[in-house]
Amino acid sequence: MQKRFGIVTLAGAATLALGSLGMFGCASTQVTASTSVPAAGSPPAPAASATPAPAAAQGPKTSVWDGVFSEAQAKRGEALYAEQCASCHGQDLAGGEMAPGVVGADFYSGWMDLSLGDLSERIRVSMPQNNPQSLSRAQTADVLAFMLSRSSYPSGADELASQAEYLNAIKIEPKPAAQ
């Protein structure tokens, strides 16, 4: 027997982020994705086989300040953002009548201390508003790279991986104090 839960049951911060943030999308955005969880006492589902993620080669990165995306990826994300996001969030990423900014105070007030995985999932399941779930995980990672670039986070040699496990480990946090 399995019980069905909505996407807001992801875990920890994701529940908070998706359950309380209408700020990243328009008020009419509705998340309809769901996942199955075995009922108590049921045997666990067999583990899915996965190919090794390229993120493993990137080394452990735990902060947006660790150079988690490449400049080339941010450039690809810029084109996707212009096509898919700018009509609501503004060409300058500062927001518009329909949606908040994805840089600056609006962004930080909603996403500080959450993970890139939380933000990626929010984008993936509910954006763009007129065609939710139309961006692939790789496209979502490219848009995230562009947003990080425009927020003055440093780029690195490797691209931002699109795997949830990798993104969940990277926190959106204020710039570390100089030592």
CORJOUR-V509363 format. One record per residue. N is the residue number from 1. PHI is phi as a letter, one per 40 degrees, with the letter a starting at -180 (999 if undefined). NEAR is the number of other ideal C-beta (glycine too) atoms within 12 Angstrom. D_FIRST is the distance of its C-alpha to the first C-alpha in Angstrom with 2 decimals. Layout:
n: <N:N>
phi: <PHI:PHI>
near: <NEAR:NEAR>
d_first: <D_FIRST:D_FIRST>
This chain:
n: <1:2:3:4:5:6:7:8:9:10:11:12:13:14:15:16:17:18:19:20:21:22:23:24:25:26:27:28:29:30:31:32:33:34:35:36:37:38:39:40:41:42:43:44:45:46:47:48:49:50:51:52:53:54:55:56:57:58:59:60:61:62:63:64:65:66:67:68:69:70:71:72:73:74:75:76:77:78:79:80:81:82:83:84:85:86:87:88:89:90:91:92:93:94:95:96:97:98:99:100:101:102:103:104:105:106:107:108:109:110:111:112:113:114:115:116:117:118:119:120:121:122:123:124:125:126:127:128:129:130:131:132:133:134:135:136:137:138:139:140:141:142:143:144:145:146:147:148:149:150:151:152:153:154:155:156:157:158:159:160:161:162:163:164:165:166:167:168:169:170:171:172:173:174:175:176:177:178:179>
phi: <999:b:b:b:b:c:d:c:c:d:i:f:c:c:c:c:c:c:c:b:b:c:c:c:b:c:d:c:c:b:c:b:c:a:b:b:b:c:c:d:g:c:c:c:c:c:c:c:c:b:c:d:c:c:c:d:c:c:g:c:b:b:a:c:c:c:g:c:b:b:c:c:c:c:c:c:c:c:c:c:c:d:c:b:b:c:c:c:c:g:d:c:g:c:g:a:c:c:a:c:c:b:a:g:c:d:c:c:c:c:b:d:g:c:b:c:c:c:c:d:c:c:c:c:c:b:b:c:d:c:a:d:g:c:c:c:c:c:c:c:c:c:c:d:c:c:c:c:c:c:c:g:c:c:c:b:c:b:c:c:c:c:c:d:d:c:c:c:c:b:c:c:a:c:c:c:c:c:c>
near: <11:16:14:15:19:20:26:27:20:30:22:17:27:32:20:20:35:37:20:18:31:20:27:39:31:24:14:14:26:18:30:14:21:16:22:15:18:16:14:10:8:12:10:12:12:7:6:7:6:12:9:13:21:18:30:17:14:26:17:14:30:21:23:38:23:27:26:41:42:26:23:20:33:32:21:26:38:27:19:29:36:21:20:27:43:29:21:29:36:24:19:16:30:22:28:20:11:22:33:29:29:41:29:22:16:24:33:25:20:30:41:22:21:34:34:46:37:38:44:44:38:44:45:35:34:37:36:31:27:18:15:24:24:19:29:16:26:22:29:40:41:37:43:49:43:38:43:42:32:30:33:18:33:22:27:27:18:25:32:47:36:33:27:28:20:34:38:28:27:39:26:38:21:16:15:13:7:4:3>
d_first: <0.00:3.79:6.92:10.13:13.38:16.90:19.24:20.87:18.22:19.68:21.28:24.45:27.30:25.35:23.72:27.29:28.76:26.50:25.97:29.66:31.54:32.69:35.83:35.07:34.44:35.75:34.46:33.08:30.78:27.15:24.33:21.50:19.67:16.06:13.77:10.09:9.33:6.84:6.11:9.12:9.61:7.37:10.10:11.46:11.61:15.06:17.81:19.35:23.00:25.37:29.09:31.19:31.74:35.35:34.84:35.00:38.63:39.38:39.15:37.49:38.16:36.96:39.03:40.18:43.63:42.98:43.92:40.43:41.51:44.47:47.17:46.48:42.85:44.02:46.45:43.73:41.72:44.83:45.03:41.34:41.76:44.87:43.12:39.71:40.14:43.79:43.96:41.82:42.33:45.99:47.99:48.81:45.18:46.48:44.49:45.62:45.33:41.71:40.23:41.11:42.75:40.91:43.74:45.69:44.98:42.25:40.30:40.93:40.13:36.62:35.68:37.75:35.90:32.70:31.95:32.75:29.04:28.48:31.34:30.37:26.87:28.49:30.97:28.57:26.21:28.89:32.25:34.55:34.18:35.33:32.96:29.97:28.10:31.13:32.27:31.02:30.21:33.69:35.36:33.66:34.99:38.41:38.46:37.48:40.35:42.74:41.68:42.17:45.50:46.73:45.72:48.10:45.58:47.09:46.17:45.85:46.22:42.58:40.39:37.44:34.38:31.52:28.66:26.57:26.88:30.65:30.96:28.88:31.52:34.43:35.40:37.45:40.19:43.85:46.55:47.17:50.45:53.33:54.08>
